[in-house]
């Protein structure tokens, strides 16, 4: 029996941030005109482009608002396209990335709201006098200071991604520092979010290495102000009991259910219906563990919602240690012959 099994209480960041400081209903009232939002990310819209993942995470957050958004790679950006949107987000990804000149020209001359995140700002600063236009400019991309906190007024958030683009403030009359990044080991502090008129710069990607205490929370909350769609404060989180398979202790499952019930907390239970250990020739299903099934029914009676957390949660390894839809040994997508599937470590037609 594997000894790796453990429970994880998974706090869903997405559901926390959209409700962290704003109340229900989650879909805001469309009293005003529908906001048009353009999300641009570094490079082209290709599956291998990792920058696209950050753009999709932003798009998921925008689902909380009354907006009409479009996501595309900046390589397909057309001159003047910014004018068609109320707000444009650009997300850089690579350390040294050069956005196309047509985009830089439009941003520099635009009177629309633009939010620039992470890299590509170096090229912008070399091409235009950002100090005169915005009151701040690019200094360098830092990998040594190890920034681990973000401060916003009296609030402090963790920063899981230690690297950051450093900017220099040239005019406090034009540029306002909304948040700073702090390195606890080197005791250095630099602007993290800087606003100048309708232009906003964020010195890294808030989606990188985010946790439930991360600056990602503040960024998601800030979207309400950027989009001009606010509502009353309401604090809510989603709790999920993670990686629950047939070898979990039924008594422990009942204890967790009782605890949640006593606190009036509804919760999710992510169940893996088949446990597989190819090395041991082991394959166990729900029907083999009736006492486990009884415990799951008990959890439902105490407020649980069951979600299916994969089938076996493995490809070639042990359930919950291995990936189900990724070849972890070769770190690549699973390659299968036509009409073949792998189930419990065995290829079947």
Secondary structure, 3 states (H helix, E strand, C coil): CCCCCCCEEEECHHHHHHHCCCCCCCCCCCCCCCEEEEEEECCCCCCCCCHHHHHHHHHHHHCCCCEEEEEEEHHHCCCCHHHHCCEEEEECCCCCCCCCHHHHHHHHHCCCEEEEECCCHHHHHHHCCHHHHHCEEEEEEECCCCCCEEEECCEEEECCCCCEEEEEECCCCCCEEEEEEEECCCCEEEEEEEEECCEEEECCCCCCCCCCCEHHHHHHHHHHHHHCCCCCCCCCCCEEEEEECCCCCHHHHHHHHHHHHHCCCCEEEEECCEEEEHHHCEEEEHHHCHHHHHHHHHHHHCCEEEEECCCCCCCCCECCCCCCCCECCCCECCCCCCCCEEECCEEEC
